[in-house]
Amino acid sequence: MSNSKVVYEGWMVRYGRRKIGRSFIHMRYFVLESRLLAYYKRKPQDNVVPIKTLVIDGNCRVEDRGLKTQQGLMVYVLLIYNKKEKYHRMTMAAFNIQEALIWKEKIESVIDQHQESLAANGNKYQSFEYKSGMDSGRNASSSDQESQYSAAEDEDDSNPSLLRRTTIGNAGPPESILDWTQESSTLASQNATNQAISRKHWRLLQCQNGLRIFEELLEVDFLPKSCSRAMKASGVVEASCEEVFELIMSMDGTRSEWDCSFQDGSLVEEVDGHTAILYHRLQLDWFPTFVWPRDLCYVRYWRRNDDGSYVVLFCSREHENCGPQPGYVRAHIESGGFNISPLKARNGRPRTQVQHLMQIDLKGWGVGYVSSFQQHCLLQMLNSVAGLREYFAQTDGRTVPPRIPVMVNMASCNVPSKETHKNQMTSIHDRNQSLDNAAKMMDEYSDEDEDFQIPDEEAYRVEQEMKRAEVVEEEAIVEMDLSCFSGNLRRNDNESGRDCWRISDGNNFRVRSKRFCYDKSKMPGGKHLMDLVAVDWFKDTKRMDHVARRPGCAAQVAAEKGHFSMVFNLQVPGSTNYSMVFYFVSKELVPGSLVQRFVDGDDEFRNSRMKLIPSVPKGSWIVRQSVGSTPCLLGKAVDCNYIRGANYLEVDVDIGSSTVANGVLGLVVGAITSLVVDMAFLVQANTIDELPERLIGAVRVSHLELSSAIVPKLEPDTS
C-alpha cells in the first residue's frame, strides 16, 4: 500500500459479466487515499499491489448510476471518472444506499481538497451542477444522464458559480409520471395562507391503524366510475429513511410481511438506475369468490432529495413483455407512490414520516356499481404504511439486502397459473443460489477488472453509429447459387418454426464501431461478410472432429466451386456426443482483410481474436441469465482446434473443456426444445485500421430436438 494518508476504506461490490456470459458479483476491498482510489481482492497488507487504481484530482467526478439489479440483488452504483480523461474510470457499488452515500461524500471531499489547493495557487478548478436534461420529453436513462452531465461539465469554464449537488436521481421522473410530492413540499415551505389552500385539496377522511387517511377534494368527474379519488395515508415509522426506502423497493417475500395487498411481483425491465417497469399482483380480500383478482404493470421511478428524503413514484404503463394475464383484471394506476421524509430522532431512535398516495382504476364491469369495493381495496393498499411501522417495531435484523426476482417468461403466451408461477419463482431463486456458488470459483474468467462502460443502447448513439455504418464501404454484392448446399438440419424462415435454423439479422448484435478506440462505442452488426449455406446436427458415441472432410458436405461442395468456407463445429460432450456445424461461404477471401489474416494466422492469434456473441431471445430466465449476451473470446474460454484445408478453415470448439461452460451447457441442453438461440461469429478488431468489426455471419436455431441429430459418415482423418 502507499504511504499516503488513508481517508476511507471498506468492502464494496464489483459486478459485471464474464467472458462466457454469466454475470458476477464480487466483494472487493476499496481504499481511498489523498490522491488515489484503489481496490484489492482482500484487505491489503505490506506492499500488496492493487487490482486497479484511479488517480484522484480536481478533475474527477462522482456520478450516481442509481439502482441496478444483479443476480436478483439490488446494488447502488457509483461511477468515479476523470472529467478530462473520461475513460479513466472506476465503478463501485453497495448493497445499501447509506454506504454508497458515505463513499460519495468521502471521494468528493478529496476532490474538493485538490480543487482548493489548486485555487490557492491561482489555478482554480470549476465545479458544476448536474442538470435535469428532461426537456426532450423522453425517459432519461443513466447513459442519457451521463451525456447530460458531460454537457454541464463543458459549461464549467463559463459559469464558475455552479455547485456540485448530492442529489441522487436528480434527472427527474419521466413526463408520464405525476410528481405529487412536489405540490405538498412546496406548500409546506410557504406561508400559512398557502397551507390553508393545502387543506382545501385534502380532507382528513379517517384515522385507522394509527394512520391519517386523506382524500383529494379536487373535481374528478372526468375519471371513470371505477377510478377512485386520490387518497393518501400518512404515518410515522421508527426507522431511518434508508431502511424504509430499501424495504419499499423490494419485491420479494419480505414485502408480504408488511403489505397485505401484495401477492407477488417481479421486474419486467430495468430502464435505468432510477426507473424500472414492474409487474405486481394484488391480494385483495373483498369477496374474492365473486371478484376477479387484479394485477398491475407500471413504471416506478425513485430519487433521493438533498434533505435526505426519498420519493418513489408509480404510474401504469403497457409493456410488450407484460400483456394481460388469464384470470386477472389489469388495473390502472393513475398516480401513486411513497414520500419518505426524515423526522427528528426520539429516544435515540430514528423516525421517518411515510406518505403513501394511490389513485387507481380497478377496472372490471361491476366496480363502478359498488362504491365500497374501490374504497375498501384502496384502504387495504394504503394500510401498508401501518404494516411498515409494525414491521420495524418488531424486527431487529434489517440488514438483509432486498431481492427483486426477475420476470419469468412474461413474453410467452403460455402464462403459468398462480401456483405454477410461485413454484417457478422459488425454483429460480434456488437455482440462482447454486449458480452464485459456482460463480465464486470464476475469478480468473471474469471481466471484473475491465471497468463498466457507458451502456451503448442510447438512442442518439445508435443513430450516430447507424450513420457511420452507412458510409462504410460495402463489398460488391456477389450473388451465389445456394441451392447446391444442404445440411441435415432444415432451414425455416418462419418465426414459429421448430427444430430448424434461419439467418439472424446482423443488426440484432452490437459490434465495435470505427470510433471504438476513442469512445468505446458500438454499432449494429449490419451485413454479414459470408453466407450461411447449411447447418448439420450430428450425434455419435465419440467426439466428432474435422467434419469438413465429410464427402458431400457444404464445405466440400463450396471447394469444388472454388469458394472459401469457414466451418464452426460446436462440440457438445455427454454420454452421447453432439455437434452442431455451421457452414459459412464466400466467393473468396479479401487479401489483407482481418478475416484473411485470421484464416492464415497461427493458433495463438486465432485464439485471441475468435469471438462469439450469444443470445437467447426465447427461453427460461435462468438460461437467458446463464448464457447472457456478452461477447466471448472462444479461444480463451474453451479449447479450440483449427483445421486449415485447401479452401476452408474449420474451428472445432470443445465446449466440454471448460467447467463453467459445461455447467451452462447442462442448463441449455436440459431445456433445448423450448429455446431460441442466436449466435454471431466474428473476428475481434483491436486496432483502428481493423475497425469497424464485421460479422462473419449469424444464425438463429429454434426449438432444437435431440432426436433429429444423425450419425455422420466420416472418412478417416489423414490430416
N, C-alpha and C positions, 0 to 999 in steps of 0.2 A: 504494500500500500504506500501511497505518497505520504510525505511528512507534513503536508499542509493540513490545516485545521478541518476536522470533520464537522459539518454543520448539522447533518441529519443522516440517519441510516436505518435500515429495516428491510423486512421481507416484503416484496411486491410481486406482481404477476407479469409474466411474459406469455404471449399467446400468438398463435398463427396457424399455418398449415404445413404439413410435412410434404416432402417430395413425392410421397406415394399417395397423397390426397387427404390423409386423416388430420383433423385439427388437433392441436395440443394446447395444454396449459401447463406452464412450469412456474414454480416459485423460484425467484432469484433474489439475491441479497444486494440491494442498492445502497450505494454510499455517495452522499453529496458532500463535496469539499468546497473550499472557497473558490476554486477555479475549475472543478471537474465533477462530472456525474458519471459514475461507473456502476456496473453490476457484475456479480460473481455467482458461481454455482452454489457456493456456501459462504458462510461468514469468513471474510479474509483474515489470514494470519501471516505474519512475517512479510515476505515480498511476493505474495501471490499476484499473478498477472490477471487483470480483469478480462471478462469475455468481451466487453465493449465499453468504450469511453466516449464522452462528449464534452468538449471544452465549453465552459460556461462563461460568457462575457455579456456586455451590454447589448449586443445584437440578438441575444437569444430570446425566445418567446415560449410561453407555456400555453398550450391550446387545449381546451376541453374538447374531447371527442365523444363525450356522453356515455350512455349505457350500451354495452354490447353483450349479446348472448354468445357464450362459447361452451359447447358441450352441456347445454342446459343451465349453466351458471351465468348469473349477471355480474359483469365486471364494469367498473368505471374507469375510463381510459383517458390518460393524459399524453399529449404529444409535445415533446420538447424539441425545438429546432432552432437553427440559426437563421435569422432574417436575411442575412447577406448570402449565406450558402445553404439553401433550403434543404438540400439532401444530406446535410449533416444533422441527423435527427435521431431521436430515441423515443420509443413508446414504453409506457409503464401503466399498469392497471391495478386496481384494488377491489377487493370483494365488498368493501363498504365505502360509502362516499365520504365519511369522516376522514379516513386515511388519505384518500385522494386529495381532499381539500388541504390537509396538513402539508403534503408534499408540494402541492401547487404553491402554497404560501411560502414554504421554505425556499423553493427554487427561485421564486420571484424576488424574494428578499436578497438572494445572492446576486441576481441580475441587477437589482436596484443599486446595490453597493458598487458594482462596476460602473454603472451609469453615473453615480455621484462622484466617484473617484476621478472619472474622466472629465466630468463637468468642472471639478475643482482645478483641473489642468487646462481649462479653457476649451475643451473639445467635447461638446455635450451630445450624448445620445438623445434621441427623441422617443418618448414613449407614446402609446397610442390607445385608442378606444375601439373595441370591436363594434362594428355597425351591424344593424339587423339584416340589411340586404334582402328584405322580403317583398320589395316593391314589384318584383317580377310576376307576382300572382301565382307562384307555384311553390310546392314544398321544397324547402332548402334541406338538402342532405348534408351530412357532416363534410363531405367533399365540397359541396357548394359553399358551405360556410368558410372553408379554408380559402377558397378563391376570393371570397368577400373580405376576409381578414387581410389577405395579401394586398387587396386594393386599398384597404385602410392604411396598411403599412406604407404604401407608396406615397401617401399623403403626409407622412410624418414631417418631412422637411418643411412643408408649407404651413403646418399648423402645430406649433410647439405646445399648445395648451391642452391637447388631448391627453387623457389619463387612461392608464390600463385599468380595466374593470375585472372583477372577480366573478361576475355573473356566469352561471352555468346554464346553457340553453337559451342564451340571450337573443338568438335569432328570431324568436317569437313563434307562435303557433301558425300552422297553415291557415290560409284565409277562410277555409270552410269551418273552422272551429271558433266558436264564440268564447272569448276570454271573459267569463262572468266575474272573475276575481278582480279585474281592473276597476270595475264600477264601485265595488264595495271598498277597495283600498283607497280609491280617490275620494270617495265621500267621507271616509273615516278620517282622512287627513285634513278635511276642510272644516268650516265653522259650524256652529250649532244649527244655523238655518238650513244648511245643506243636509245635516244629519236628520232634520225633520223631514226633508224630502225623501231621505233614505227610508224612513218609516212608512212613507206612503207606498213605496214599492213593495215592501214586505210586511205582512202582518203575522203576529205570533198565532199559530193555529192551535198548538197544544204543547204540553210538556210530557215527555214519555221516556221512560228508562233513563232519566237524568239528562235528557237532551231537550233542547228547544227546537221545535219544528216550525218552520216559517213557510208561508205560501205567498207566491207572487201575486200582486194586485193589478198588474197590467192587463189591458184588454187582450184576450186571446181568442176572440170569436173566429178568427181565420183558421184556427187549428182544427183538425178532425176531432169528432166527438170522442174518439178513442184516445186522444192525446191529452195528457194531464197538463195542468198548470205547472210551472216550475216550482219545486219545493226543495227546501234545504234543511238539513239538520246541523246543529252546532253543539259541540260538546268539548270537554277538557279531558285530555289523556295524559297520564303521568308517565311520559317517556319523551325522549328527545325527538326533534323534528326528523332527524335522520333515521331513527328506529321506526317511526311511524311510516315514513316515506318508503323505506325498503319493504315493509310488510304490505303496504298497499300495492306496490309494484309487482309483488309475487303473484303467480297464477298456479301454484301447486297446491298440495293437500293442506298446507297450513292455512290457506285462505278460508276453508270451510270451518276453521276454529273460531273465526270472528265475523264472517259474513254468511248469515243464514240464507241469503238468496243465491249463493254460489253453488252450482253443481259441478262444473268443471270448465276449464278454459285452456287455450293454447295460443301459440304465436303463429300467425299466418304469414306475416312479412315484417322484417326489420328494415324500415325505410332509412333511418339513420340513428345516431346515438340518442336522439330525443323524441323520435316519432316511430311508432310501430302500429301495425294492423293486428288486432286480436279477435279471436273467436271466443264466445262466452255463452254458456248455457245457464239459464236462470232456474233456480229451485224455488218455485212459488207454491204456497200451500193453500191457495184459495180454490176450494172444490176441485182438486186435481183429477177426480174421476170424470168430471164433465168438461174441464177446460184444458185444452192442449198446452203443453209446456212452451215456453218462449226461449229463443236464442238471439244472440246479437253478433254482428260483425261491425267493428268500429275502429276508428283511429284514436290512438292515445298519444298525447303529447305531454312532456313534462319539462320543467325548468326549475332552477334554484335562483331565488332573488337575492339581492345584495344584503338584505336584512336577515338572511338565514332561513327564510320561509321557502316552502315548496308549493308548486302549483302543478296539478295533474288534471288535464282536460280530456273529455271524451266527446266524440261525435260519430254517428253511424256513417258507414261508407261501404259501398259494394266492392267486392273483390273477386277476380276471376277464379281464385282458388278456394273461395268460401261461398259457394252457392247455397240455395235453400236446402234444408235438411229434412228428410222424411220424418214425420211425426212431430215437427216443430213449426211454430209460427215465428217468423222473423220480425222481432220488434225493432223499433227505430228510435235511437237516442237523438233528440233534437239538440240538447245541450246537457252537459254534466261534468262531474269531476270532483276533485278534492282541493281544498285550500288548507295548507298545514303551516301554522304560524307559531313561533316561539313565544312563551309566556315567562314571566319571572319564576324562578325556582321557588319551591316551598318545602321547608324542612329538608333541604339538601337534595330534593328530587326534582329533576327537570319536568317541565309541564309544557304541553302543546295544545293550542286550540285547533280543532279539526272541524272544518265545514265540508259537508258533502251535499252537492246540489245534483238534482236529477229532473230532467223534463223529458218524458218518454211517451212514445206512441206504442201501446202494447198490441195494436192491430187486432185482427180477428173480428168476426161478424157480430159477436154478442157484447163486445166490450163497451160500445157506445150506449148500450141499453141498460147496463148495470154499473152505475157510477161508483158503487162501493168496491168493485173489482180493482179499478185502476188505483184508487186511493189506498186500499189495503196492500197491494203489491208494492206501491211506491214507498209506503211507510216501512214495509219489510226490508226494502233495499237501503233506505236511509238509516235503519237501525244498526247498520254495520258500524257506525260511529260508536254506539254503545258497546258493540262487540269488541272494537279496538280497545276501548277503555278497560273492559273486563279482562281481555287477553293480557295486557301489560300488568294489570293489577295482580294477576295470578301466575305470571310466567317470569322465571328468573333467567333462563337460558335464552338470550336474544341474539346470539352471535352466529347462528347457523345461516350461511348465505342462502338467500332465496333462489329458487329454480323456476324457470319457465319451460314447461315441456313444449316441444315444437309440434306444430300441426301434423297430424298423421293422415297421409293420403287424402287430404281435403280436396285435391283436384280430381279425384276419382269419382265417378258417378255411383259407384257401389259403396255407399256410406254405411259404416257399421252401426249396429244397434247400440243403445246406451251401454248395455253390459259388455258388448264386444269392445266398444270404444274405451271403457275403463280398463279392461284387461290389456288392450293394446298399449295404453299409456303406461301401465305398470310394467309390462314386459319391456317396453323401450327403456324405461328408467333402469331396470335391472341389467339389460344388455349393455346400456351405455356405461354403467359402472364397470362391467368386465372389460370393455374396451378402454376405459380410462386406465385401468390397471396395466393393460398391455402397452398403453401409450407411454407409461413411465419408463419402459425399457428402450425407448426410441430416441434418446438424446442425440445419438450420432447421425440419425437420418433427418433431424428436424431442420426447419428453416429459421429457427429461433433467432439466429444472430444476423439474419438479414432483416433490416428494420421494416416496420409496417409501412407500406407505400400508400400514397393517396389513392383511394378507390378510383378505378378507371371507368366507372359507369356514368359519369356526369354527362348530361345531355350535350353541353357545349363542347366537351372534349370529344365525344363521339362524332359530333357534327364536323369538328375540325379535322379529325383523323379520316373521316369519310372523304372529305375534300382532298386530303393528301393522297388517299388511296386512289382517287380518280385520276391523279396526274402521274401515278406510277406507270411506267411504260409497260403495257401488256405485250406478252409474246404473241406472235402471229397465230391466229386461230387455225389450227390444223385439224380437220375432221378425220377421225379414224373409223373404220368399219368395225364395230364392236360385236357384230353378230357371230363372229367366228370364235369368240371366247365363251367358256362356260365353266361353271363350278357346280358342286352338288347342292349348295345352299341357294335356294331360288331368290331372285330379285323381285320385290313387290313395292311399287312406289305409293301404294295406298297407305294412308295414315293408320288404318285399323288392321294392317296386315300382321300375321303371326308366323313365327318360325321362318323369318325372311330377313333380307337386308335391303337397304336403299342408300343412295348417296346423300350424305348430310350436307346441308348448306354451310359453306365456309364462314359465312357471317355469324354463325352461331358461336364461333370461337374467337377469342381475343388473342392477338399476337403482337409482338413488339413492333412499334411504328418506326418510321425513319428517324424520329427525334428521341428514341428511347434512351440513348446515351446521355441526353441532356436533361430530360424531364420524366423519364420512366413511363412515358405514355404508351398506350396500346391502342390497337385499331382492329376492326373486324377482319377476319381471315381472308375474305374475298375469294377470288377464283383459284381453283386447285391447279397445281403445276402438272399433275399427272391424272390420268383417267383410271378410276377403279372399275375393272372389267369383269372380275369374278371373285367369289368367296367360296372357299372349301371348308367343310365342317367334318373333321376326321376323328376317329377313335381307334385305339389299339391297346394291346396289353403292355406295350413299351412306348417310350418317348419317341416321337416321330421327328427326326432331324432331316434337314435338306430335302424338303418336299418338292422343291422346284425341279428336281431331277426326274420327277414322275412323267413318263411319256403322255402327251396329250393335255397336260395342264396348261393353264393360261400363259405361264412364263415361257414354256417351250413353243407354244403357238406364236407368241409375240416374237421370239427369237427367229423363227422361220421367216417371219415377215420383215426382219431387220429392225424391229422395235426394241426398246430397252424396258426392262421391268424391275420394279422394286417389290419384293415379296416379304411380308411381315407374317411370321409364324408364331402366334401366341400359344405357348405350350402350357396346358393345364394338367398338373400331376394328380395322381389318385390311384385307386385300385384299377380303374380304367383311365388311361391317359387320353386326353382330348387335345386337339389342335384346331384353332381357327386361323385360316390362312387368307390373307388379303393380297390381291394382285393388282398393283398399280403400274400402268403402262404409259409410255410417251414415245413419240416418233424417235427422239434421240435426246441425249444429254447436252445441255448448252455448255460448251467448253469454258472453263474458268468459273462457272457458277458454283454456288455453295453446295448444291446437291452433287455436282460432278466431283468436287473436292471431297465430299463425304464418301461417295461411292468408291473412289480410288485412294482414299486415305488409309492410315493404319488404324488398328482396333482402338488404340488409346484416343485418337482424335474422334472416332465414331462414338465411343462410349461417352465422351464429354459433350457430344452435340445431339445425339438421337433423342428426340423429345416426343412425348405422348401427352395429349390433352384429353382427359376423360370427362364424361358427364353422364349422369343417369336422370334423364328428363322424366321418366316414369318408373316408379318403384317405391318400396317402403322407405320411410325416413332413415332407418338405421343403415340401409345400404347406401342411400344417397350421401349420408354423412361420412360413411366409411370410405367410399370411393372418392368423393369430393370432385372438384373441377380444377384443381391446381395443376399446372403443367409439371410433368415428371420427366427427369432425365433417366431414361430407361437403363442405360449402361451403368449408372451409379446406384440404381435401386435394386436391380436384379442382374443375373448373368445373361449376357447376350453373345451369341456366336454368329459371326458374319461369314457367309459363303459367297465369294465373288465368282460368278460364272461368266461365260463369254459375253452374254447380253443381259445379265441380270445380277442383282445383289439380293441375297436372301438374309434376313435378320431373324434368327431363331431366339425368341425371348422366353427364357425359362422362369416362369412366374414362381415356381416352387422353390427357387433358390433363395428367396427372401422369406424369413419367418413372418414378417409383418404383412407382406404382400399375400402370402399364403393364407393368413388369417382373414384378410379382407376377401380373398377369393372364395373362402369357405362360405362367407355370407352370400356372395354373389351367386355361386353355384346352387346354393340351397333355395334361392328364390328366382332362379334364372327364367322360368316361364312367365313370371309376372313383370319382368324388367324390359325397359327400352334403354339401350346403352348407345351413347355417341362416343366415337373416338376420332381424333385428328392426329395425323402423323406429320412431323416436320423436322427440319434440321435447325437447331438453335443458332441464331445470329448474335454474335458478340461484339462486332466492330461496326463502325459507321458505314464502311463500304459494303458490309453484308446485309445491312438493314434496308428496307423493312423485311420482316420474316414472311415467308410464303409457305402455305400448306402444301405438302406433297399430295395429300388427299384426306378425305374424311368419310366416315361410314356410320350408319345407324343400323344396329342389329335389334330386332324386335321379337320379344317373347320366344326365345330360342327353346327348342326341345332337345334334350339329351339323346332321345331315341332316334332323332333324324341324322345323327352322325354316322358315317360309314367307315369301314376299314379300307385304307388306301392300298393300292398295289404299287409298292416302291421297288425300283430297281436297286441292286446292291450299290452302295455309295463307294465309288472309286476315287473320290476327290481326296 
